[in-house]
Amino acid sequence: LTRTGHALEARVYAENPDNNFLPGTGTLHHFSMPPHTEMVGPVGAVRVDSGVREGDSVSIYYDPMIAKVIVSAENREAALASMERTLNNFHVFGLTTNVEFLKKLVRHPAFIDAKNLDTNFIKFNSKDLFSPLSKVPEDAASLLVTAILAADFKKLKDVSQPWNKVGGLRTTGSTSRPFDVGMPSDGKPDSPTVA
């Protein structure tokens, strides 16, 4: 038996690390996993085990685990880098997950160093691992949608025709328009993208 390389496992859960890891429920409106292979021994492999897919629901009746992510590399430093890359390509929308927490964990200097790891690691490093509380203005979403609709309205040349109206013509009920709002990779909310 020969020991070769280093491996790490991270478990992606529908849980809120900023609320004492409270499990969450909801629908996986968007779910995409990072590129992965079956791990049959090669150093440098990424394996993702998951029993859910986009559109599935996470309920109160089962474990809220979404996936197990396993990476291997030549050494711990390379395995941590591989895990971070893998987590950066893990996308779940529709419920709160621990993915951002896991990324902070694998980037943390004391976790990388691994000289003083014990079961109190999260407790002793909580200031670095948990998001600071921030207040989002209550009208931020309204202002964003208003700006989008105003930009759409400016594009229209003749609004006297019903088919040129922003909301469209509906003879029964109301209509809705979904908006996908993305934050820049640097995490600063000053330049969101909207589609």
Beta strands, then each sheet from edge to edge (+ up, - down):
strand 1: 6-13
strand 2: 15-16
strand 3: 22-23
strand 4: 26-27
strand 5: 30-32
strand 6: 46-50
strand 7: 57-58
strand 8: 65-73
strand 9: 91-93
strand 10: 181-182
strand 11: 193-194
sheet 1: 1+ 8- 6+
sheet 2: 2+ 3-
sheet 3: 4+ 7-
sheet 4: 5+ 9-
sheet 5: 10+ 11-
end
